[in-house]
């Protein structure tokens, strides 16, 4: 399985300044050259030490194992955050 794209990223307003919540569409390539596009929600939270943590949740149930998919999403979201490409 591989993450093809993470698109339509929108930031939701939050009253807590150290938590940023987002919604996006994630497209995965699955074995057998099939693709699956799913809605995801993720949260970037800045800890008191300055380190950021990422949590991811699928809005709908994916047709494949979720643990590897969440790992791929967290890695990609972390890269987007470090590059400053999140809204």
HELIX and SHEET records of a PDB file:
HELIX    1   1 UNK A   66  UNK A   83  1                                  18    
SHEET    1   A 4 UNK A   2  UNK A  12  0                                        
SHEET    2   A 4 UNK A  19  UNK A  30 -1                                        
SHEET    3   A 4 UNK A  34  UNK A  46 -1                                        
SHEET    4   A 4 UNK A  52  UNK A  58 -1                                        
END                                                                             
